[in-house]
Every structure is written in structure tokens, then in C-alpha cells.
Amino acid sequence: MIPEALADAVTGPWALAVMAVLVFGDAFFVIVPGEVAVTALGALSTSTGTPLLWAVILCAAVAAACGDLLCYGMGRWVGLDRWRWMRTERLQSAQRWARDRLEAGTAVVLFTARFIPFARLAINLVAGATRIPFPRYLGLIALAATGWATYQAAIGALFAAILPDAPIVSVLISVVVAIGLGALIDLLIRRRARRRNPVAARRPSD
């Protein structure tokens, strides 16, 4: 059984709000465990019935889209070199990489970048700085955030269904699997990009 204190924390009225804050912060602070929070609540939703799975997905999607929109707004109205942290070598490299990717295909890049934390930050900043039309950007980000939230929550729900009598184990396994799949997606996208263009497709950390 889930310890009573833990159960109250993750199934109480603040669970979705805490998850939404983490997901929102994950848009620009890449060390914030937004993905982990969505996956964990997806597992607990199936194991305990609270919170509802659709509510997990909806709150995560809205928070993710709002975080991405904030990054877009920073890029569009503040620019890419206003603050010192934006002028670091790593972020400058990420911005060059993001600009190349956006020029190659905006829709695909905005969707796939949602699954890659550091690339997500760079893509959204550059999307704003290059003034991609807001209606188009908003539509793509809404789709990407919904797909991402559904994917993260579904992983947790799947393992909770497989292990209905071990909710904590299902949460831990689903989180590990989600992180592993994220790393795999990152690797596959990077390899595909490098095959197409070995120079221009370098990742932000290269």
C-alpha cells in the first residue's frame, strides 16, 4: 500500500497544481523534473484513481504550452542577448543549432523539440526571436504539448496497469522508462540530423 502521507501528497487537491508548476518551469529550467511529475501522476491515476488521467494530461499540456509560450515571448520581445545567461557559449551554440533546424522545417522541429529539454528551450527562444507568426506557432505548440503530455502520462498509466498491486514500483519503473525513452528519442533525432548534414546538425552541447 502507498504510505498515507505520500498518498495524501500525490492524490490531494494540490497534486495537479504542483505538477503544473514543475512542467511550466521545465520549459526554461531544464533541470526541473516536469516529465517525471507527469509520468508519476499518470501511474498513480491508474493505481489509485486520483487524480483523473484526463486531468493529468490536460493540466500538463496547458502548463507545457504556457511555458513554451513564455520562452517564445522572451525571444520575441527581449531578444537572445539581453541577459548574461543567454550569452553563454552553450546557449549561443544552441541558438545557432535551433535556427538551422527551424529553417529546415518549423512544424517538425517544434513538435520533436518538446521531447528534448535543452533543445526545447533553444527552439522556443529562437522561434520568438525570428518572429515565426504567432498563430502558427501557437497551433503547433498546442499540438506538441498535448502529444507530449499524453505520451508521458500514458507511460505511467501503462506500467500501473501492468503492476496494479505495486503502485510505488509502477511509478519508479515508469519514470525510469520515460527517461530512457526520452534519451533514445534524443539520440535517434541527433543521428538522423547528422546523417543529413554532419556539420549543421551538431547538437547544442557539441
trRosetta pair geometry for C-beta under 8 A, 3 or more apart (Angstrom, degrees):
i j d omega theta_ij theta_ji phi_ij phi_ji
2 6 5.5 -120 174 88 96 110
2 7 4.4 118 109 -70 120 98
2 10 7.8 -95 -178 47 148 126
2 47 7.9 107 -42 128 127 132
2 48 7.1 -31 5 -74 146 129
2 167 5.5 -41 -59 74 107 135
2 168 6.4 148 -103 -52 78 95
3 6 4.5 77 67 14 93 107
3 7 6.7 -164 88 -12 43 88
4 7 5.6 -56 -144 36 30 113
4 8 6.4 31 158 -20 65 104
5 8 5.9 -54 -152 34 29 110
5 9 6.5 28 151 -20 63 107
6 9 5.6 -57 -151 34 34 112
6 10 6.2 6 163 0 70 111
6 168 8.0 30 125 -93 158 110
7 10 6.5 -70 -141 47 25 92
7 11 5.6 -16 176 18 67 120
7 48 7.2 162 -142 -118 98 154
8 11 6.8 -72 -123 54 17 85
8 12 5.2 37 173 -52 61 116
9 12 6.2 -38 -128 10 13 117
9 15 7.2 110 143 -88 48 93
10 15 5.3 76 -170 -118 36 127
10 40 7.3 -99 -139 141 131 110
10 41 6.9 -163 -171 -100 98 75
10 44 5.3 -110 143 -141 128 171
11 15 6.1 4 -93 -36 10 153
11 44 6.7 -140 -71 157 88 126
11 48 5.7 -85 -89 118 137 149
11 50 4.1 69 -154 104 106 115
11 51 6.8 177 -139 -40 59 61
12 15 5.6 134 59 -31 59 94
13 17 7.8 24 136 -1 65 117
14 17 5.0 -64 -157 47 60 115
14 18 5.6 62 145 -27 87 102
15 18 6.0 -57 -149 35 26 108
15 19 6.4 25 154 -16 63 108
15 41 6.4 142 158 -114 113 120
15 50 7.9 112 36 145 154 87
15 51 5.7 -168 86 -28 127 118
16 19 5.6 -54 -147 39 33 113
16 20 6.2 36 154 -23 66 106
16 41 7.4 112 -92 -153 61 156
16 51 5.4 69 -57 -65 106 172
16 55 6.1 -61 -102 145 144 109
16 56 7.0 -130 -111 -97 95 54
16 59 4.8 -175 -173 -56 106 175
17 20 5.7 -53 -147 34 30 112
17 21 6.5 32 153 -20 63 103
18 21 5.8 -53 -151 33 32 112
18 22 6.5 30 152 -17 64 106
18 37 7.3 -144 119 -149 85 135
19 22 5.7 -58 -151 37 32 111
19 23 6.2 29 154 -17 68 107
19 37 4.4 170 -129 152 80 121
19 38 6.4 115 -170 -76 119 57
19 41 5.5 -25 -86 -23 152 150
19 56 7.2 -32 116 -141 166 78
19 59 6.4 80 89 114 113 127
19 60 6.5 -54 143 -80 115 86
19 63 7.6 -177 121 15 72 163
20 23 5.7 -54 -144 39 31 110
20 24 6.1 34 155 -21 65 107
20 59 4.9 -89 -75 170 109 104
20 60 7.1 -133 -96 -85 65 41
20 62 7.2 -13 -134 80 116 96
20 63 4.0 -172 -156 -71 74 140
21 24 5.7 -54 -146 37 29 112
21 25 6.2 24 157 -13 64 109
21 63 7.4 -91 -43 -142 18 138
22 25 5.9 -59 -146 42 28 107
22 26 6.2 39 152 -33 63 106
22 32 5.6 -174 -161 165 70 107
22 33 6.2 -28 -175 76 128 62
22 34 4.9 171 133 -97 84 62
22 37 4.5 109 81 -14 148 158
23 26 5.5 -49 -148 25 31 119
23 27 7.7 47 151 -34 56 88
23 34 4.0 107 -107 -151 49 113
23 37 6.6 -122 -49 71 84 127
23 38 6.4 70 -82 -51 120 110
23 59 7.9 137 29 131 147 79
23 60 5.3 176 -90 -142 165 69
23 63 4.0 90 87 108 117 128
23 64 5.2 -67 165 -63 115 74
23 67 6.7 -143 134 -15 67 140
23 149 7.9 31 -143 -99 151 100
24 27 6.3 -42 -174 3 37 113
24 34 7.8 167 17 -107 30 127
24 63 4.4 -93 -54 -172 84 95
24 64 7.5 -124 -82 -72 47 29
24 66 5.8 -24 -119 85 103 109
24 67 4.5 176 -152 -65 49 106
24 70 8.0 65 -172 5 90 140
25 28 7.1 -84 -168 51 45 76
25 29 5.0 -24 166 41 89 115
25 32 4.2 171 109 -108 106 176
25 34 7.0 -178 67 -64 72 109
25 67 7.1 -100 -17 -113 12 130
26 29 6.7 -73 -105 70 26 70
26 30 7.0 59 -164 -125 63 34
26 32 4.4 -129 -80 85 66 105
26 33 7.3 -79 -90 87 119 8
26 34 2.9 -77 -22 -16 155 132
26 35 7.1 151 -156 -20 160 69
26 64 7.7 -31 71 -109 111 78
26 67 6.6 23 65 -178 65 171
26 117 7.0 -88 177 -127 92 104
27 34 7.8 63 -35 -42 58 163
27 64 6.8 146 -72 -150 107 52
27 66 7.8 -140 -21 92 157 58
27 67 2.5 169 -16 151 146 117
27 68 5.4 -133 -140 -58 129 50
27 70 6.5 108 102 52 142 107
27 71 5.7 -139 152 -27 108 120
27 120 6.9 -109 -145 133 58 120
27 121 7.1 131 160 -91 52 75
27 124 7.2 -15 -179 33 101 166
28 67 6.6 -151 -12 -173 84 97
28 70 6.8 -80 -29 98 132 115
28 71 5.5 175 -78 -80 104 104
28 74 7.8 80 -108 6 142 155
28 121 5.8 111 -120 -121 51 107
29 32 4.6 72 94 -18 102 111
30 117 4.1 109 -149 156 105 120
30 118 5.3 10 -105 -75 163 67
30 120 7.8 145 -104 55 102 105
30 121 6.2 -82 -60 -28 108 134
33 36 3.8 -24 171 34 112 124
33 37 5.9 123 114 -27 86 87
34 37 5.8 -57 -152 32 32 111
34 38 6.6 25 156 -14 66 105
34 60 7.9 129 175 -146 96 95
34 63 7.9 -163 -146 116 120 123
34 64 7.4 123 166 -91 142 90
35 38 6.0 -59 -152 37 32 107
35 39 6.2 26 156 -15 68 111
35 152 5.5 -138 -150 -124 72 133
35 178 5.9 -179 157 144 111 126
35 179 7.3 131 108 -81 133 67
35 182 6.6 11 -164 -64 169 151
36 39 5.9 -60 -146 41 28 109
36 40 6.0 29 158 -20 66 111
36 175 5.3 39 -137 -141 84 112
36 178 7.3 164 -95 83 50 135
36 179 7.5 14 -80 -61 90 104
37 40 5.8 -56 -143 37 26 111
37 41 6.4 18 161 -11 63 109
38 41 6.1 -61 -147 42 27 103
38 42 6.2 33 153 -24 63 108
38 56 6.6 127 -151 170 71 102
38 60 4.6 69 -111 -116 120 147
38 149 6.2 -128 -148 -140 145 66
38 152 4.0 45 106 121 127 132
38 153 5.5 -83 167 -63 93 75
38 156 7.4 -162 127 -8 58 135
39 42 5.5 -53 -148 33 30 116
39 43 6.6 30 154 -18 64 103
39 152 5.0 -96 -62 178 78 83
39 153 6.9 -147 -98 -92 38 31
39 155 5.3 -29 -130 79 104 111
39 156 4.2 154 -177 -52 57 110
39 171 7.8 125 125 -155 84 65
39 174 5.2 -174 170 132 107 104
39 175 5.3 143 102 -93 133 61
39 178 4.4 -99 -89 -30 155 161
40 43 5.8 -55 -154 34 31 110
40 44 6.3 23 153 -12 66 109
40 156 6.2 -145 -63 -115 8 142
40 171 5.0 44 -136 -155 77 107
40 174 7.4 159 -86 84 43 115
40 175 6.1 17 -67 -71 86 113
41 44 5.5 -54 -139 43 37 109
41 45 6.0 50 155 -32 66 101
41 51 6.3 -3 -173 40 113 104
41 56 4.8 177 120 -125 116 125
41 153 7.1 -43 87 -118 85 92
41 156 6.9 82 67 108 38 168
42 45 5.7 -48 -149 26 28 117
42 46 7.0 20 156 -10 59 103
42 53 6.5 60 -137 -132 68 89
42 56 5.6 170 -79 130 65 156
42 57 7.9 68 -97 -61 102 79
42 152 6.6 176 -21 124 144 66
42 153 3.4 168 -92 -157 125 59
42 154 6.6 -74 -170 -21 147 17
42 155 6.7 83 90 61 148 61
42 156 3.0 123 82 62 99 122
42 157 4.7 -82 166 -34 95 80
42 160 7.5 -164 125 -2 67 130
42 174 7.2 -140 81 154 106 151
43 46 6.2 -63 -159 38 32 104
43 47 6.1 21 152 -13 69 115
43 156 3.4 -102 -38 -176 76 95
43 157 6.5 -142 -87 -64 39 32
43 159 6.0 -26 -112 73 111 98
43 160 4.2 155 -157 -52 66 115
43 167 7.0 136 144 -163 100 73
43 170 4.9 172 -164 122 122 100
43 171 4.5 173 91 -91 150 64
43 174 4.8 -179 -68 30 128 154
44 47 5.4 -59 -137 45 35 109
44 48 5.4 -12 178 20 75 114
44 50 7.5 -47 139 85 97 55
44 51 7.7 52 100 22 104 63
44 156 7.4 -28 5 164 59 129
44 160 7.2 -150 -49 -99 18 147
44 167 6.5 67 -111 -174 65 118
44 171 6.5 26 -52 -84 85 118
45 48 7.2 -69 -120 55 14 78
45 49 7.1 28 -172 -140 49 10
45 50 7.0 -125 -119 91 57 10
45 51 5.8 -42 -98 74 99 55
45 52 6.4 65 -149 -178 116 12
45 53 4.4 136 137 -74 146 70
45 56 5.5 -99 -50 -21 147 141
45 153 7.4 8 27 -166 143 106
45 156 7.5 82 29 113 96 119
45 157 6.5 -37 73 -92 106 95
45 160 7.5 151 63 53 60 169
46 53 6.8 45 -59 -73 75 121
46 156 7.2 172 11 127 116 79
46 157 4.4 128 -43 -140 133 70
46 160 3.6 134 79 96 120 134
46 161 5.5 -74 174 -53 144 76
46 164 7.9 -101 138 -109 97 78
46 170 7.9 -102 77 139 115 150
47 160 4.5 -109 -47 -158 88 119
47 164 6.7 167 -119 -146 71 54
47 167 3.7 108 -178 -112 157 108
47 170 6.2 164 -66 59 128 143
47 171 7.9 -64 -6 -48 149 93
48 167 6.6 45 -42 -120 93 153
49 52 7.7 -5 175 -89 57 59
51 55 5.0 -95 154 82 115 126
51 56 5.7 142 88 -58 110 88
52 55 4.3 85 68 5 92 109
52 56 7.1 -156 94 -11 47 83
53 56 5.5 -49 -152 30 37 115
53 57 6.5 32 153 -15 67 104
53 153 6.2 132 -163 162 85 128
53 157 5.9 41 -121 -89 133 136
54 57 5.7 -54 -149 39 35 110
54 58 6.1 34 154 -20 68 109
55 58 5.7 -52 -139 39 31 111
55 59 6.0 27 162 -15 66 109
56 59 6.3 -61 -145 40 22 104
56 60 6.1 18 159 -15 61 114
56 149 7.7 176 130 176 70 102
56 153 5.0 138 114 -120 121 134
57 60 5.9 -61 -144 41 25 109
57 61 6.1 25 159 -21 64 110
57 146 7.6 51 168 -153 100 68
57 149 4.8 121 -155 133 63 110
57 150 5.4 40 -139 -86 124 62
57 153 5.0 -103 -76 22 82 159
58 61 5.9 -57 -145 35 26 109
58 62 6.4 21 159 -15 63 108
58 149 7.7 150 -42 138 11 153
59 62 6.0 -56 -145 38 29 107
59 63 6.1 25 158 -15 65 111
60 63 5.9 -59 -144 41 28 108
60 64 6.0 28 158 -20 65 110
60 145 7.9 -175 127 172 70 89
60 148 7.8 -131 138 105 111 87
60 149 3.7 151 99 -132 111 113
60 152 6.8 -136 167 67 158 128
60 153 6.6 -177 21 -47 153 114
61 64 5.8 -56 -144 37 27 110
61 65 6.2 25 158 -17 63 108
61 142 7.8 54 169 -161 107 60
61 145 4.6 113 -158 132 68 96
61 146 4.5 35 -134 -93 136 57
61 148 7.5 144 -105 64 71 83
61 149 4.0 -100 -61 8 76 153
61 150 7.7 27 -69 -32 117 76
62 65 5.9 -57 -147 38 28 109
62 66 6.3 27 155 -19 64 108
62 145 7.6 124 -56 140 14 140
63 66 5.7 -56 -146 37 30 111
63 67 6.4 31 155 -20 64 106
64 67 5.8 -55 -150 35 30 111
64 68 6.4 27 154 -15 64 106
64 114 7.0 60 171 -154 129 113
64 145 3.9 166 93 -141 113 104
64 148 6.0 -163 178 79 169 131
64 149 6.1 -153 5 -57 139 103
65 68 5.8 -56 -148 39 32 110
65 69 6.2 34 153 -22 65 107
65 141 5.4 117 -136 137 84 102
65 142 5.6 33 -116 -98 141 56
65 145 4.0 -98 -58 -8 84 168
66 69 5.6 -54 -146 36 31 114
66 70 6.6 37 153 -24 63 101
67 70 5.7 -50 -153 29 33 113
67 71 6.8 30 151 -15 63 102
68 71 5.7 -54 -154 36 37 111
68 72 6.4 40 148 -21 67 104
68 114 7.4 -37 -78 -104 141 94
68 120 7.2 -85 -103 177 99 101
68 124 4.9 -143 -158 -109 75 143
68 141 5.0 -171 104 -151 141 127
68 144 7.7 82 -61 83 173 123
68 145 6.7 -137 8 -68 135 116
69 72 5.3 -49 -147 35 36 116
69 73 6.3 38 153 -20 66 104
69 138 7.4 36 -100 -108 112 81
69 141 6.7 135 -62 127 79 162
70 73 5.6 -53 -149 37 31 112
70 74 6.5 36 151 -22 64 102
71 74 5.6 -49 -149 32 34 114
71 75 6.5 31 154 -15 64 105
71 121 6.2 -142 -132 -144 147 56
71 124 3.6 60 102 114 126 128
71 125 5.4 -76 173 -61 96 66
71 128 7.0 -165 127 -11 58 132
72 75 5.9 -60 -153 39 30 109
72 76 6.1 20 155 -15 67 113
72 124 5.1 -85 -58 -177 70 87
72 125 7.6 -138 -91 -87 32 24
72 127 5.5 -45 -117 90 93 107
72 128 4.0 149 -172 -64 52 109
72 134 7.9 123 148 -119 137 81
72 137 6.2 130 -137 157 151 146
72 141 7.6 -82 -36 -65 142 154
73 76 5.7 -60 -138 41 30 106
73 77 5.7 -14 178 17 70 113
73 78 7.8 62 132 -2 64 98
73 128 6.1 -124 -37 -125 10 147
74 77 7.1 -72 -125 53 16 80
74 78 4.8 -30 -164 32 60 127
74 125 6.2 -43 89 -117 104 83
74 128 6.5 113 65 72 50 162
75 78 7.2 -27 -66 54 10 84
75 79 7.3 34 -159 -136 40 11
75 80 6.3 23 -134 -70 78 83
75 124 6.8 -180 -8 130 135 59
75 125 3.9 149 -74 -169 119 49
75 126 6.1 -111 -148 -42 149 13
75 127 6.5 99 78 62 154 55
75 128 2.8 127 75 67 100 109
75 129 4.0 -86 176 -34 97 79
75 130 7.9 -19 150 7 124 62
76 128 3.4 -100 -35 -178 81 94
76 129 6.5 -135 -78 -67 41 31
76 131 6.2 102 -127 -91 97 66
77 128 7.5 -61 0 171 63 124
78 82 4.8 -85 167 3 93 154
78 83 7.8 -1 161 -13 130 97
79 82 5.0 119 65 -39 99 99
79 86 8.0 121 111 131 71 161
79 129 6.4 79 -140 -116 44 103
80 86 5.6 -171 176 171 51 127
80 95 5.7 92 -162 -129 142 153
80 125 6.2 102 -106 156 92 115
80 126 7.3 33 -87 -90 134 63
80 129 5.1 5 -39 -94 109 152
81 86 5.6 -154 -104 108 31 116
81 87 5.4 65 -140 -79 82 97
82 86 6.4 48 43 35 62 147
83 86 5.0 94 65 3 77 104
83 87 7.6 -156 100 -5 43 90
84 87 5.7 -67 -156 37 40 108
84 88 7.6 64 149 -48 66 80
85 88 6.0 -17 -163 -17 44 113
85 91 7.0 80 151 -11 64 158
86 91 5.8 -121 -152 121 39 148
86 125 7.8 -178 -131 -163 111 150
87 91 7.3 22 24 71 6 117
87 92 6.6 26 -160 -58 40 111
88 91 4.7 78 61 16 90 102
88 92 6.7 -158 88 -9 42 89
89 92 5.7 -58 -145 38 29 112
89 93 6.3 30 156 -19 64 106
90 93 5.8 -56 -152 36 29 111
90 94 6.3 31 150 -20 64 107
90 204 6.5 66 179 156 75 97
90 205 6.7 8 -144 -106 104 59
91 94 5.2 -49 -145 36 37 116
91 95 6.3 42 153 -24 66 101
91 122 7.1 -174 -152 -96 67 97
91 204 7.7 9 -114 -169 29 124
92 95 5.7 -50 -149 32 31 112
92 96 6.7 32 152 -17 62 101
93 96 5.9 -53 -152 34 33 109
93 97 6.3 33 150 -18 65 108
93 202 7.8 -66 -180 112 108 115
93 204 5.3 127 107 -158 93 61
93 205 7.6 135 101 -71 136 15
93 206 7.3 -159 169 60 137 66
94 97 5.6 -56 -148 39 32 113
94 98 6.1 33 154 -21 67 107
94 118 6.4 -109 -118 156 140 99
94 119 7.3 -153 -154 -105 104 47
94 121 7.3 11 150 86 149 96
94 122 3.7 -128 152 -92 107 143
94 204 3.3 24 -94 -130 81 129
94 205 8.0 30 -74 -45 94 53
95 98 5.6 -51 -142 36 31 112
95 99 6.3 35 156 -22 64 103
95 122 5.7 -142 -76 -154 47 99
95 125 6.7 -69 -105 96 97 121
95 126 5.5 152 -149 -74 74 112
95 129 7.9 12 -153 36 116 156
96 99 5.8 -53 -149 32 30 111
96 100 6.6 30 153 -17 63 105
97 100 5.9 -58 -156 35 31 111
97 101 6.4 27 151 -17 66 109
97 119 7.7 -85 113 -121 124 88
97 122 6.6 26 70 139 98 154
97 201 7.9 66 -145 -161 94 28
97 202 6.3 -107 -100 86 113 69
97 203 6.5 49 -140 -160 159 23
97 204 5.0 -126 31 -73 148 69
98 101 5.6 -57 -148 38 33 111
98 102 6.2 32 156 -20 68 106
98 109 7.9 127 -154 171 67 134
98 113 7.9 58 -125 -114 98 146
98 119 7.1 157 -88 -159 95 69
98 122 4.0 -163 -47 137 136 100
98 123 4.7 -160 -142 -86 115 50
98 125 7.3 80 91 63 167 87
98 126 4.1 159 113 13 124 149
98 127 7.9 -90 162 -34 120 72
98 204 7.7 20 -36 -75 88 112
99 102 5.9 -53 -144 36 30 110
99 103 6.4 31 156 -19 62 107
99 126 5.2 -134 -68 -163 71 141
99 130 6.8 140 -123 -57 89 137
100 103 5.9 -58 -152 35 29 111
100 104 6.6 27 151 -21 63 108
100 200 5.0 -171 -165 178 150 105
100 201 7.5 -142 119 -84 137 44
101 104 5.6 -59 -153 33 33 112
101 105 7.6 -58 173 50 63 69
101 109 4.5 134 147 -123 106 139
101 113 7.7 118 126 -67 149 120
101 123 6.8 -59 83 -105 131 102
101 193 7.7 -35 -101 -125 101 137
102 105 7.9 -123 -157 65 24 30
102 106 5.5 34 -159 -99 73 73
102 109 5.7 -130 -87 77 51 158
102 123 6.8 148 -63 -146 104 81
102 126 6.1 -157 -14 116 145 119
102 127 6.3 -179 -111 -86 142 73
102 130 6.5 151 112 46 153 157
102 132 7.2 -112 -168 -64 130 130
104 109 7.1 109 68 -51 92 127
105 108 4.4 14 123 33 123 113
105 109 5.8 142 88 -20 73 96
106 109 6.0 -71 -147 41 24 107
106 110 6.1 18 166 -17 66 112
106 127 7.7 106 -146 -118 102 105
106 132 6.3 147 -139 -131 139 137
106 136 7.6 33 125 140 145 124
106 140 7.2 -102 138 -78 95 173
107 110 6.2 -60 -147 36 24 106
107 111 6.5 17 159 -14 61 111
107 140 5.7 -139 -126 -119 67 129
108 111 6.0 -65 -152 39 28 108
108 112 6.1 10 163 -5 68 113
109 112 6.3 -62 -137 45 27 99
109 113 5.7 31 164 -28 65 113
109 123 6.0 -170 149 -136 103 132
110 113 6.0 -51 -136 32 23 114
110 114 7.4 38 158 -33 54 96
110 123 6.4 173 -101 154 56 132
110 127 6.9 66 -94 -87 109 148
110 137 7.3 -164 -119 -141 155 68
110 140 4.6 53 97 140 147 129
110 141 6.4 -84 172 -74 123 65
110 144 5.7 -123 135 -44 83 152
111 114 6.4 -51 -173 10 32 113
111 140 6.7 -101 -56 -176 81 94
111 143 6.8 -37 -103 104 103 104
111 144 4.5 -153 -119 -98 55 103
111 147 7.0 21 -158 50 98 149
112 115 6.1 -59 -171 32 50 107
112 116 7.0 21 143 -2 76 111
112 185 7.7 -164 -161 168 91 113
112 189 5.9 146 167 -110 136 143
113 116 5.7 -73 -147 48 46 98
113 119 4.8 -129 -139 124 88 101
113 120 4.7 145 151 -93 88 57
113 122 7.9 -123 -154 64 132 79
113 123 4.1 -19 -160 11 169 160
113 124 7.6 -179 121 -35 138 79
113 144 7.7 2 59 -165 75 150
114 120 5.7 82 -109 -111 29 118
114 144 4.3 163 -30 162 147 112
114 145 6.5 -149 -137 -78 144 48
114 147 7.4 109 80 73 148 99
114 148 4.6 -113 140 -59 125 140
115 120 7.8 157 36 -63 24 116
115 148 6.3 -162 -73 -112 74 104
115 151 7.8 -23 -99 83 113 155
115 182 6.1 -158 176 -132 87 81
115 185 5.1 -44 134 116 136 152
115 186 7.5 -148 121 -61 92 73
116 119 3.9 18 104 38 119 120
116 120 5.9 167 78 -31 60 85
116 182 7.6 155 -93 -175 51 89
116 185 7.1 -138 -65 109 89 104
116 186 5.1 123 -112 -102 105 92
116 189 6.9 -98 -53 55 142 150
117 120 5.7 -60 -151 25 22 115
117 121 7.1 18 158 -15 60 100
118 121 5.9 -48 -156 30 38 111
118 122 6.6 30 151 -12 66 107
118 204 5.7 -137 132 61 119 143
118 205 7.2 59 99 -44 161 103
119 122 5.8 -60 -148 42 35 109
119 123 5.8 36 157 -23 71 110
119 186 7.9 170 1 -126 131 94
119 203 7.6 -75 -74 -149 109 88
119 204 6.5 -173 -85 -9 67 123
120 123 6.0 -55 -141 36 25 110
120 124 6.4 17 163 -13 61 110
121 124 6.4 -66 -151 38 23 104
121 125 6.4 20 157 -16 63 111
122 125 5.9 -59 -148 38 29 110
122 126 6.1 19 161 -11 66 112
122 204 5.8 -173 -36 -83 159 143
123 126 6.1 -64 -145 43 25 104
123 127 6.0 33 155 -28 64 108
124 127 5.5 -46 -141 30 31 117
124 128 6.8 29 158 -15 61 102
124 141 8.0 72 -111 -106 106 125
125 128 6.1 -63 -161 36 29 106
125 129 6.3 23 150 -16 67 112
126 129 5.3 -54 -139 41 37 112
126 130 5.9 23 164 -8 71 110
127 130 6.4 -62 -140 46 22 99
127 132 4.7 -44 -168 17 81 131
127 137 5.9 130 161 -124 127 128
128 131 7.3 26 178 -76 36 40
128 132 7.5 -63 -74 30 26 88
132 136 6.4 -105 159 81 94 113
132 137 4.9 111 106 -66 112 114
133 136 4.5 68 79 16 100 111
133 137 6.6 -179 89 -12 48 90
134 137 5.5 -58 -140 41 33 112
134 138 5.9 36 162 -25 69 106
135 138 5.8 -53 -144 34 28 112
135 139 6.6 27 158 -17 62 105
136 139 6.0 -57 -153 35 30 109
136 140 6.5 22 156 -13 65 110
137 140 6.0 -64 -150 41 30 107
137 141 6.0 25 158 -17 68 112
138 141 5.9 -58 -142 40 27 108
138 142 6.2 31 158 -23 64 107
139 142 5.9 -55 -149 32 27 112
139 143 6.6 23 156 -13 62 106
140 143 5.9 -58 -153 38 32 109
140 144 6.1 29 153 -18 67 110
141 144 5.5 -54 -141 40 33 111
141 145 6.0 32 160 -20 67 107
142 145 6.0 -54 -142 37 26 108
142 146 6.4 24 158 -16 61 109
143 146 5.9 -60 -148 38 28 109
143 147 6.3 26 156 -16 64 109
144 147 5.9 -57 -148 39 29 110
144 148 6.1 29 156 -19 65 109
145 148 5.7 -55 -144 38 29 112
145 149 6.1 28 158 -18 65 108
146 149 5.9 -54 -143 38 28 108
146 150 6.2 28 158 -18 63 109
147 150 5.9 -57 -146 38 28 110
147 151 6.2 29 156 -20 64 110
148 151 5.7 -58 -148 36 28 112
148 152 6.3 22 159 -15 65 108
149 152 6.0 -56 -144 38 29 107
149 153 6.1 19 161 -10 65 112
150 153 6.2 -62 -143 44 25 104
150 154 5.8 28 159 -26 64 114
151 154 5.8 -58 -142 34 23 112
151 155 6.9 29 158 -25 59 100
152 155 6.1 -51 -159 23 30 111
152 156 7.3 22 151 -8 60 104
152 178 6.1 61 -137 -143 73 135
153 156 5.9 -59 -159 40 39 109
153 157 6.1 36 149 -19 72 110
154 157 5.4 -55 -141 41 35 112
154 158 6.0 43 157 -28 67 103
155 158 5.9 -52 -150 29 27 114
155 159 6.9 13 159 -7 61 106
155 174 5.1 140 134 -165 87 96
155 177 5.9 -167 -173 97 121 112
155 178 4.8 137 102 -78 161 97
155 181 7.2 -149 -102 23 144 147
156 159 6.4 -65 -151 41 30 100
156 160 6.2 28 155 -18 67 112
156 170 7.5 92 -166 143 65 95
156 171 6.9 18 -143 -119 103 58
156 174 4.2 109 -105 148 54 155
156 175 7.7 36 -92 -57 95 63
156 178 7.4 -8 -50 -48 79 133
157 160 5.7 -59 -145 39 31 113
157 161 6.3 32 156 -21 65 105
158 161 5.9 -59 -155 34 28 109
158 162 6.5 23 151 -16 64 107
158 174 7.1 144 61 -112 82 113
159 162 5.4 -50 -144 37 39 113
159 163 6.1 -5 166 21 71 105
159 170 4.5 161 127 -160 93 84
159 171 7.9 175 97 -58 123 20
159 173 5.1 -168 -166 91 148 110
159 174 4.0 -156 35 -67 140 99
159 177 6.9 159 -54 21 138 143
160 163 6.6 -74 -134 63 26 76
160 164 6.8 66 161 -98 63 53
160 167 6.6 24 -132 -126 97 69
160 170 4.3 111 -91 148 55 150
160 171 7.6 40 -78 -60 98 61
160 174 7.1 -20 -33 -41 78 145
161 164 6.6 6 -149 -66 29 91
162 170 7.1 156 63 -117 83 109
163 166 4.5 -53 166 56 113 100
163 167 7.7 176 113 -75 96 27
163 169 5.7 -97 152 91 154 108
163 170 4.2 -172 71 -73 115 102
163 173 7.3 96 8 31 148 142
164 170 7.9 42 -77 -51 22 150
166 169 3.8 -9 147 35 119 121
166 170 5.9 134 96 -26 78 87
167 170 5.6 -56 -145 36 31 111
167 171 6.4 34 156 -21 65 103
168 171 5.7 -51 -152 32 33 113
168 172 6.5 29 153 -16 65 106
169 172 5.8 -57 -148 39 32 109
169 173 6.1 27 157 -15 68 109
170 173 5.9 -55 -141 41 29 107
170 174 6.0 27 161 -18 65 111
171 174 6.0 -61 -144 39 24 107
171 175 6.3 25 158 -20 62 108
172 175 5.9 -57 -150 34 27 111
172 176 6.5 25 155 -16 63 107
173 176 5.8 -57 -150 38 32 110
173 177 6.2 29 154 -17 67 109
174 177 5.6 -54 -143 40 32 111
174 178 6.1 36 155 -23 66 105
175 178 5.7 -52 -146 34 29 112
175 179 6.5 27 156 -16 63 105
176 179 5.9 -57 -151 37 30 109
176 180 6.2 28 153 -17 64 110
177 180 5.6 -58 -146 40 31 113
177 181 6.1 30 157 -18 67 106
178 181 5.9 -54 -144 38 28 108
178 182 6.3 33 154 -22 62 106
179 182 5.6 -54 -151 34 30 115
179 183 6.5 30 152 -18 64 104
180 183 5.7 -54 -150 35 32 110
180 184 6.4 33 151 -20 65 106
181 184 5.4 -52 -146 36 35 114
181 185 6.3 39 154 -21 67 101
182 185 5.8 -50 -148 34 31 111
182 186 6.4 35 152 -20 63 106
183 186 5.5 -53 -151 35 32 117
183 187 6.4 33 152 -20 65 106
184 187 5.7 -54 -148 36 32 111
184 188 6.3 29 156 -18 66 106
185 188 5.9 -56 -145 37 29 108
185 189 6.3 26 158 -16 65 108
186 189 6.2 -61 -150 38 25 107
186 190 6.3 22 155 -18 63 111
187 190 5.8 -60 -148 37 28 111
187 191 6.3 24 158 -17 66 107
188 191 5.9 -56 -146 37 30 108
188 192 6.3 29 157 -18 64 108
189 192 5.8 -56 -147 37 30 110
189 193 6.3 28 156 -18 65 108
190 193 5.9 -57 -148 37 29 109
190 194 6.3 24 157 -17 65 109
190 201 7.6 140 -159 152 55 105
190 203 5.5 -18 -122 -61 118 119
191 194 5.8 -58 -145 39 30 109
191 195 6.4 34 155 -23 65 103
192 195 5.9 -54 -152 31 31 111
192 196 6.7 26 153 -15 63 106
193 196 5.8 -60 -155 37 34 109
193 197 6.9 -43 171 48 68 83
193 201 3.5 173 145 -159 96 128
194 197 7.4 -92 -138 73 26 45
194 198 5.4 46 -171 -113 75 56
194 201 4.8 -156 -79 95 46 129
194 202 7.6 68 -96 -80 95 45
195 198 7.7 31 -100 -68 14 76
196 201 6.2 110 65 -55 90 146
197 200 4.3 -17 134 47 133 101
197 201 4.7 133 76 -23 85 104
198 201 6.7 -55 -116 40 11 105
199 202 7.0 -36 176 -24 32 102
202 206 4.0 -111 -176 61 107 149
203 206 5.0 114 56 -22 72 101
